[in-house]
Amino acid sequence: MKLPTNVTISKDKLMRYLLLPRDENDKSQFLAFAGYTLANWHVLESELRQLAKTHEISYTETSPYGTKYEVRGTLAGPDGHTLHIVTVWIKLEGTEETRFVTLFPDRKRVDAE
């Protein structure tokens, strides 16, 4: 099963959460390893949309807010480095909207290499 093709990815989520350095739960350094920066946030958005369209859902969980999905895949960063990631999405309860929540390194893939 795959996510719907019309997923929502907030520009704010990318620019103020993933690509902006943070004291806690910082993902910007991980993404910077492959060349993703605030200046090219749109590249990350495009690649996340492509991953959502082409990869199968690997995990599903029901929460009070809706149904959460994990989709595993790789990002071929702007500088050529590949990142193995797990993306998290949620289909909000009572709507048909599926939103991007976050991503993190796919430890299963990284540890296997």
KEDO-45427 format. One line per field, with one value per atom (N, C-alpha, C): residue in one letter; chain; x, y, z. Coordinates in pm, whole numbers, plus 50000, padded with zeros to 5 digits. Atoms other than C-alpha are relative to their C-alpha. Layout:
r	A / ...
c	A / ...
east	X / ...
north	Y / ...
up	Z / ...
***
This chain:
r	M / M / M / K / K / K / L / L / L / P / P / P / T / T / T / N / N / N / V / V / V / T / T / T / I / I / I / S / S / S / K / K / K / D / D / D / K / K / K / L / L / L / M / M / M / R / R / R / Y / Y / Y / L / L / L / L / L / L / L / L / L / P / P / P / R / R / R / D / D / D / E / E / E / N / N / N / D / D / D / K / K / K / S / S / S / Q / Q / Q / F / F / F / L / L / L / A / A / A / F / F / F / A / A / A / G / G / G / Y / Y / Y / T / T / T / L / L / L / A / A / A / N / N / N / W / W / W / H / H / H / V / V / V / L / L / L / E / E / E / S / S / S / E / E / E / L / L / L / R / R / R / Q / Q / Q / L / L / L / A / A / A / K / K / K / T / T / T / H / H / H / E / E / E / I / I / I / S / S / S / Y / Y / Y / T / T / T / E / E / E / T / T / T / S / S / S / P / P / P / Y / Y / Y / G / G / G / T / T / T / K / K / K / Y / Y / Y / E / E / E / V / V / V / R / R / R / G / G / G / T / T / T / L / L / L / A / A / A / G / G / G / P / P / P / D / D / D / G / G / G / H / H / H / T / T / T / L / L / L / H / H / H / I / I / I / V / V / V / T / T / T / V / V / V / W / W / W / I / I / I / K / K / K / L / L / L / E / E / E / G / G / G / T / T / T / E / E / E / E / E / E / T / T / T / R / R / R / F / F / F / V / V / V / T / T / T / L / L / L / F / F / F / P / P / P / D / D / D / R / R / R / K / K / K / R / R / R / V / V / V / D / D / D / A / A / A / E / E / E
c	A / A / A / A / A / A / A / A / A / A / A / A / A / A / A / A / A / A / A / A / A / A / A / A / A / A / A / A / A / A / A / A / A / A / A / A / A / A / A / A / A / A / A / A / A / A / A / A / A / A / A / A / A / A / A / A / A / A / A / A / A / A / A / A / A / A / A / A / A / A / A / A / A / A / A / A / A / A / A / A / A / A / A / A / A / A / A / A / A / A / A / A / A / A / A / A / A / A / A / A / A / A / A / A / A / A / A / A / A / A / A / A / A / A / A / A / A / A / A / A / A / A / A / A / A / A / A / A / A / A / A / A / A / A / A / A / A / A / A / A / A / A / A / A / A / A / A / A / A / A / A / A / A / A / A / A / A / A / A / A / A / A / A / A / A / A / A / A / A / A / A / A / A / A / A / A / A / A / A / A / A / A / A / A / A / A / A / A / A / A / A / A / A / A / A / A / A / A / A / A / A / A / A / A / A / A / A / A / A / A / A / A / A / A / A / A / A / A / A / A / A / A / A / A / A / A / A / A / A / A / A / A / A / A / A / A / A / A / A / A / A / A / A / A / A / A / A / A / A / A / A / A / A / A / A / A / A / A / A / A / A / A / A / A / A / A / A / A / A / A / A / A / A / A / A / A / A / A / A / A / A / A / A / A / A / A / A / A / A / A / A / A / A / A / A / A / A / A / A / A / A / A / A / A / A / A / A / A / A / A / A / A / A / A / A / A / A / A / A / A / A / A / A / A / A / A / A / A / A / A / A / A / A / A / A / A / A / A / A
east	50084 / 50000 / 50090 / 49926 / 50122 / 49915 / 50070 / 50033 / 49923 / 50068 / 49787 / 50097 / 49909 / 49946 / 49995 / 50017 / 49821 / 50039 / 49955 / 50021 / 50033 / 49967 / 50078 / 50136 / 49869 / 50433 / 50013 / 49994 / 50453 / 50140 / 49873 / 50728 / 50058 / 49958 / 50741 / 50064 / 49945 / 50804 / 50143 / 49868 / 51100 / 50100 / 49906 / 51252 / 50022 / 49986 / 51188 / 50018 / 49986 / 51207 / 50113 / 49900 / 51416 / 50133 / 49878 / 51669 / 50061 / 49949 / 51713 / 50066 / 49935 / 51968 / 49920 / 50078 / 51801 / 50083 / 49931 / 51923 / 49959 / 50050 / 51705 / 49945 / 50056 / 51614 / 50040 / 49949 / 51831 / 50016 / 49988 / 51797 / 50078 / 49935 / 51970 / 50139 / 49866 / 52319 / 49994 / 50021 / 52198 / 49968 / 50039 / 52035 / 50111 / 49891 / 52331 / 50109 / 49902 / 52554 / 49978 / 50032 / 52374 / 49978 / 50008 / 52364 / 49869 / 50128 / 52015 / 50020 / 49987 / 52006 / 49872 / 50114 / 51759 / 49989 / 50000 / 51862 / 49938 / 50057 / 51745 / 49890 / 50107 / 51452 / 49904 / 50094 / 51240 / 50045 / 49948 / 51470 / 49959 / 50042 / 51401 / 49851 / 50145 / 51028 / 49967 / 50026 / 51031 / 50039 / 49956 / 51227 / 49912 / 50093 / 50995 / 49869 / 50122 / 50694 / 50022 / 49970 / 50862 / 50008 / 49991 / 50943 / 49860 / 50136 / 50580 / 49922 / 50071 / 50456 / 50050 / 49939 / 50695 / 50028 / 49964 / 50758 / 49877 / 50109 / 50532 / 50004 / 50010 / 50411 / 50058 / 49935 / 50624 / 49942 / 50055 / 50436 / 49880 / 50122 / 50090 / 49966 / 50040 / 49970 / 49883 / 50112 / 49641 / 50027 / 49983 / 49657 / 49872 / 50120 / 49395 / 49983 / 50005 / 49480 / 49976 / 50017 / 49459 / 50087 / 49919 / 49649 / 50140 / 49861 / 50029 / 50057 / 49934 / 50236 / 50150 / 49857 / 50606 / 50028 / 49955 / 50763 / 50153 / 49855 / 51127 / 50048 / 49945 / 51347 / 50134 / 49874 / 51654 / 49980 / 49994 / 51723 / 50137 / 49873 / 51993 / 50020 / 49985 / 52104 / 50061 / 49946 / 52206 / 50150 / 49855 / 52574 / 50040 / 49972 / 52543 / 50002 / 50005 / 52543 / 49857 / 50130 / 52260 / 49969 / 50047 / 52059 / 49892 / 50104 / 51859 / 49910 / 50090 / 51552 / 49872 / 50137 / 51222 / 49921 / 50088 / 50950 / 49874 / 50122 / 50646 / 49893 / 50113 / 50309 / 49878 / 50124 / 49962 / 49881 / 50130 / 49617 / 49911 / 50073 / 49422 / 49860 / 50131 / 49114 / 49891 / 50115 / 48796 / 50025 / 49971 / 48970 / 50068 / 49926 / 49133 / 50143 / 49868 / 49448 / 50108 / 49884 / 49776 / 50117 / 49895 / 50054 / 50133 / 49866 / 50428 / 50021 / 49975 / 50529 / 50149 / 49857 / 50904 / 50074 / 49916 / 51193 / 50114 / 49884 / 51483 / 50083 / 49915 / 51778 / 49942 / 50045 / 51684 / 50114 / 49891 / 51907 / 50015 / 49991 / 51823 / 50087 / 49922 / 51974 / 50143 / 49867 / 52266 / 50084 / 49925 / 52366 / 50037 / 49974 / 52350 / 50115 / 49895 / 52607 / 50138
north	49883 / 50000 / 50124 / 49875 / 50351 / 50114 / 49879 / 50696 / 50059 / 49932 / 50905 / 50096 / 49916 / 51119 / 50147 / 49858 / 51450 / 50029 / 49977 / 51456 / 50148 / 49863 / 51785 / 50001 / 49980 / 51893 / 50149 / 49860 / 52220 / 50057 / 49929 / 52461 / 50036 / 49965 / 52571 / 49881 / 50122 / 52212 / 49975 / 50022 / 52186 / 50106 / 49889 / 52528 / 50030 / 49964 / 52573 / 49880 / 50119 / 52215 / 49910 / 50095 / 51992 / 50065 / 49942 / 52229 / 50109 / 49898 / 52478 / 49931 / 50063 / 52380 / 50024 / 49995 / 52303 / 49940 / 50055 / 52229 / 49855 / 50136 / 51917 / 49944 / 50071 / 51662 / 50066 / 49932 / 51836 / 49901 / 50082 / 51687 / 50072 / 49919 / 51966 / 49948 / 50052 / 51815 / 49872 / 50123 / 51478 / 50033 / 49962 / 51642 / 50076 / 49924 / 51874 / 49908 / 50096 / 51567 / 49969 / 50028 / 51512 / 50127 / 49875 / 51880 / 50075 / 49929 / 51981 / 50118 / 49879 / 52338 / 50083 / 49908 / 52620 / 50058 / 49940 / 52758 / 49908 / 50091 / 52443 / 49911 / 50075 / 52333 / 49936 / 50051 / 52284 / 49867 / 50128 / 51999 / 49889 / 50097 / 51816 / 49972 / 50018 / 51875 / 49912 / 50077 / 51736 / 49853 / 50138 / 51428 / 49926 / 50064 / 51360 / 49963 / 50031 / 51379 / 49878 / 50113 / 51138 / 49870 / 50117 / 50897 / 49953 / 50035 / 50909 / 49932 / 50057 / 50826 / 49861 / 50121 / 50541 / 49888 / 50102 / 50356 / 49953 / 50061 / 50125 / 50045 / 49974 / 50199 / 49879 / 50111 / 49992 / 49977 / 50012 / 50053 / 50092 / 49922 / 50176 / 49994 / 49993 / 50289 / 50097 / 49912 / 50437 / 50083 / 49911 / 50738 / 50080 / 49918 / 50973 / 50107 / 49894 / 51221 / 49950 / 50058 / 50983 / 49877 / 50117 / 50703 / 50045 / 49967 / 50730 / 49893 / 50090 / 50579 / 50026 / 49986 / 50513 / 49951 / 50039 / 50499 / 50011 / 50004 / 50394 / 50023 / 49978 / 50501 / 50068 / 49929 / 50688 / 50134 / 49869 / 51047 / 50013 / 49974 / 51121 / 50151 / 49858 / 51457 / 50080 / 49911 / 51758 / 49985 / 50017 / 51681 / 49856 / 50137 / 51314 / 49896 / 50097 / 51154 / 49946 / 50064 / 50910 / 49988 / 50017 / 50915 / 49893 / 50099 / 50615 / 50057 / 49933 / 50754 / 49923 / 50040 / 50673 / 50130 / 49883 / 50928 / 49961 / 50022 / 50965 / 50094 / 49927 / 51078 / 49972 / 50025 / 51112 / 50038 / 49969 / 51091 / 50045 / 49941 / 51321 / 49940 / 50055 / 51184 / 50093 / 49923 / 51295 / 50077 / 49933 / 51427 / 49900 / 50082 / 51287 / 50051 / 49940 / 51497 / 49912 / 50073 / 51310 / 50097 / 49902 / 51529 / 49934 / 50038 / 51488 / 50045 / 49968 / 51476 / 50023 / 49989 / 51412 / 49893 / 50107 / 51200 / 49978 / 50032 / 51030 / 49894 / 50101 / 50809 / 49860 / 50139 / 50450 / 49917 / 50071 / 50277 / 49856 / 50137 / 49934 / 49994 / 49996 / 50028 / 50045 / 49946 / 50229 / 49897 / 50099 / 49959 / 49876 / 50118 / 49688 / 50022 / 49972 / 49864 / 49996
up	50000 / 50000 / 50000 / 50008 / 49917 / 50053 / 49957 / 50044 / 49883 / 50110 / 49845 / 49929 / 50078 / 49573 / 50040 / 49965 / 49717 / 50145 / 49863 / 50042 / 50021 / 49962 / 50226 / 50069 / 49937 / 50308 / 50025 / 49962 / 50496 / 49978 / 50017 / 50387 / 50137 / 49865 / 50750 / 50071 / 49941 / 50862 / 49950 / 50057 / 50627 / 50046 / 49974 / 50692 / 50148 / 49859 / 51063 / 50093 / 49916 / 51185 / 49949 / 50049 / 50959 / 49964 / 50054 / 50804 / 50087 / 49909 / 51087 / 50120 / 49884 / 51354 / 50128 / 49876 / 51687 / 50113 / 49884 / 52040 / 50025 / 49979 / 52063 / 49870 / 50115 / 51798 / 49868 / 50119 / 51537 / 49885 / 50119 / 51191 / 49891 / 50103 / 51001 / 49964 / 50029 / 51034 / 49918 / 50076 / 50909 / 49855 / 50136 / 50606 / 49928 / 50060 / 50547 / 49945 / 50049 / 50502 / 49852 / 50140 / 50170 / 49919 / 50073 / 50079 / 50010 / 49983 / 50192 / 50095 / 49921 / 50323 / 49989 / 50010 / 50379 / 49859 / 50133 / 50040 / 49894 / 50100 / 49857 / 50061 / 49933 / 50076 / 49901 / 50101 / 49763 / 49941 / 50049 / 49654 / 50096 / 49900 / 49980 / 49990 / 50015 / 49939 / 49881 / 50121 / 49587 / 50018 / 49979 / 49689 / 50100 / 49906 / 49983 / 49930 / 50077 / 49749 / 49911 / 50086 / 49510 / 50080 / 49914 / 49793 / 50040 / 49959 / 49910 / 49887 / 50116 / 49558 / 49963 / 50057 / 49486 / 50099 / 49901 / 49814 / 50078 / 49923 / 50008 / 50146 / 49856 / 50360 / 50072 / 49929 / 50598 / 50139 / 49865 / 50924 / 50011 / 49977 / 51029 / 50147 / 49859 / 51372 / 50012 / 49975 / 51488 / 50125 / 49886 / 51717 / 50018 / 49982 / 51863 / 49892 / 50101 / 51586 / 49859 / 50133 / 51293 / 49984 / 50029 / 51124 / 49958 / 50030 / 51123 / 49908 / 50094 / 50845 / 50001 / 50024 / 50805 / 49859 / 50133 / 50462 / 50000 / 50004 / 50430 / 49857 / 50133 / 50143 / 50007 / 50007 / 50030 / 49933 / 50065 / 49938 / 49939 / 50067 / 49683 / 50007 / 49973 / 49813 / 49887 / 50102 / 49606 / 49978 / 50018 / 49668 / 49967 / 50042 / 49569 / 50110 / 49890 / 49916 / 50014 / 49981 / 49983 / 50148 / 49862 / 50304 / 50003 / 49977 / 50422 / 50110 / 49906 / 50596 / 50023 / 49971 / 50757 / 50005 / 49995 / 50688 / 50076 / 49923 / 50913 / 49943 / 50056 / 50778 / 50087 / 49928 / 50931 / 49913 / 50062 / 50779 / 50114 / 49889 / 51004 / 50016 / 49968 / 51177 / 49946 / 50050 / 51001 / 49872 / 50127 / 50689 / 49907 / 50096 / 50381 / 49983 / 50013 / 50432 / 50062 / 49950 / 50468 / 50003 / 49979 / 50611 / 50034 / 49961 / 50639 / 50144 / 49860 / 51008 / 50024 / 49975 / 51021 / 49922 / 50052 / 50906 / 50099 / 49917 / 51079 / 49929 / 50065 / 50983 / 50017 / 49995 / 50900 / 50057 / 49931 / 51156 / 49951 / 50050 / 51014 / 49876 / 50123 / 50677 / 50028 / 49970 / 50820 / 50073 / 49921 / 51069 / 49918 / 50083 / 50799 / 49902 / 50099 / 50579 / 50058
***
